């Protein structure tokens, strides 16, 4: 196996409830998925950039943007609750059947277009240079929605979501918390095939900037992210 080969997988299901046809909806001047394809193609370390989709329109737009669409994703892997691991393993097995193997694989979510192309190579290099780590996940520091602040309802009353939150009265007193974003999920292929997860006992963090801490899940997100994309367009292009 060539230990320098890295496969980029951009998952793009046709079905979307929060924003209809989300992956190909125009945002900041081009279809949403095209931003991620463009960022992936600018990477110096990907050997192949593919889109895994069950949608003909998505496939056509992805090809026009320069990505490969070597197969159409089977319906069984394109349901609302289909795990990402199924999508990854389906792609890896497709190439294994052709005698092509990859040392590392990456998932780049099209719903995280606030991605600098340099973030991708920074993540790949970090995992390559740390032989004791198995995976890497992009994370952003949580600010206003820190777990220590979050509440839940119990018997119609507001109570702390975290049990020991009563002991800490201000967010500034708590440990920093981080949320995983779809800028990049990266794993050594052998590890992923065995464990089917990007989270291991040795998962490296790829820290992203405050303005990158947004994903497109619904129409409100769409408006926020589009505004940020217009402001930071030089960095994400």
Residue pairs with C-beta under 8 A, 6 or more apart in sequence:
1 101
1 102
1 103
2 101
2 103
3 103
4 47
4 103
5 47
5 101
5 102
5 103
5 104
6 45
6 46
6 47
6 102
6 103
6 104
6 105
6 106
6 124
7 46
7 47
7 48
7 50
7 91
7 92
7 95
7 102
7 104
7 105
7 106
7 189
8 40
8 43
8 46
8 48
8 49
8 50
8 105
8 106
8 108
8 120
9 50
9 51
9 52
9 87
9 88
9 91
9 105
9 106
9 107
9 108
10 33
10 36
10 37
10 40
10 49
10 50
10 51
10 52
10 62
10 67
10 107
10 108
10 109
10 110
11 51
11 52
11 53
11 84
11 87
11 107
11 109
11 110
12 23
12 33
12 51
12 52
12 53
12 55
12 58
12 62
12 110
13 23
13 53
13 54
13 55
13 73
13 78
13 82
14 21
14 23
14 53
14 54
14 55
14 57
14 58
14 78
15 78
15 80
16 22
16 23
17 80
18 217
18 218
18 219
18 221
19 25
19 216
19 217
19 218
19 219
19 222
21 57
22 32
22 111
22 216
22 222
23 31
23 32
23 33
23 53
23 55
23 58
23 110
23 111
24 31
24 32
24 33
24 55
24 57
24 58
24 61
25 31
25 32
25 222
26 32
27 35
27 113
27 216
27 222
27 225
27 226
27 229
28 35
28 113
28 226
28 229
28 230
28 233
31 61
31 65
32 110
32 111
32 113
32 216
33 51
33 58
33 61
33 62
33 65
33 110
34 61
34 65
35 110
35 113
35 115
35 229
35 236
36 108
36 109
36 110
36 112
36 113
36 115
37 49
37 51
37 62
37 65
37 66
37 67
38 65
38 66
38 237
39 108
39 113
39 115
39 116
39 117
39 120
39 236
40 46
40 49
40 67
40 108
40 120
41 49
41 66
41 67
42 117
42 120
43 49
43 117
43 120
43 121
43 124
44 121
45 120
45 121
45 124
45 125
46 106
46 120
47 102
48 68
48 102
49 66
49 67
49 68
50 67
50 68
50 69
50 70
50 91
51 58
51 59
51 62
51 67
51 68
51 69
52 71
52 73
52 87
52 90
52 91
53 59
53 62
53 69
53 72
53 73
53 78
54 72
54 73
54 74
54 75
54 77
54 78
56 72
59 69
59 72
62 69
63 69
70 94
71 91
71 94
73 87
73 90
74 90
76 82
76 86
77 86
77 87
77 90
83 196
84 107
84 185
85 192
85 196
85 197
88 105
88 107
88 192
89 192
89 193
89 196
91 105
92 102
92 105
92 189
92 192
92 193
95 101
95 102
101 189
102 189
103 188
103 189
104 124
104 127
104 128
104 186
104 187
104 188
104 189
105 186
105 187
105 189
105 192
106 120
106 123
106 124
106 184
106 185
106 186
106 187
107 182
107 184
107 185
107 186
107 198
108 115
108 120
108 182
108 183
108 184
109 182
109 183
109 185
109 215
111 182
111 215
111 216
111 217
112 138
112 181
112 182
112 183
112 212
112 215
112 216
113 216
113 225
113 229
113 236
114 183
114 211
114 212
114 214
114 225
114 228
114 229
114 232
114 236
115 183
115 184
115 212
115 236
116 212
116 235
116 236
117 236
119 138
119 183
119 184
119 206
119 208
120 184
122 206
123 136
123 138
123 183
123 184
123 186
123 206
124 186
126 136
126 204
126 206
127 133
127 135
127 136
127 186
127 188
127 204
130 204
132 202
133 200
133 202
133 203
133 204
134 187
134 188
134 191
134 200
134 201
134 202
134 203
135 185
135 186
135 187
135 188
135 191
135 192
135 197
135 198
135 199
135 200
135 202
135 203
135 204
136 184
136 185
136 186
136 187
136 198
136 203
136 204
136 205
136 206
137 180
137 184
137 185
137 186
137 198
137 199
137 203
137 204
137 205
137 206
138 180
138 181
138 182
138 183
138 184
138 185
138 205
138 206
138 207
138 208
139 178
139 179
139 180
139 181
139 205
139 206
139 207
139 208
140 178
140 179
140 181
140 207
140 208
140 209
140 210
140 212
140 213
141 176
141 177
141 178
141 207
141 210
141 213
142 176
142 177
142 178
142 179
143 210
143 213
146 171
146 174
146 177
147 161
147 162
147 165
147 174
147 177
148 160
148 162
148 165
148 168
148 171
148 174
148 177
149 165
149 171
150 160
150 161
150 162
151 158
151 159
151 160
151 161
152 158
152 159
152 160
152 161
153 159
160 166
168 174
178 205
179 213
181 208
181 212
181 213
181 214
181 215
182 215
183 206
183 208
183 212
184 206
185 198
186 198
186 206
187 198
187 200
191 200
192 198
211 228
211 231
211 232
214 221
214 224
214 225
214 228
215 221
215 225
216 222
216 225
229 236
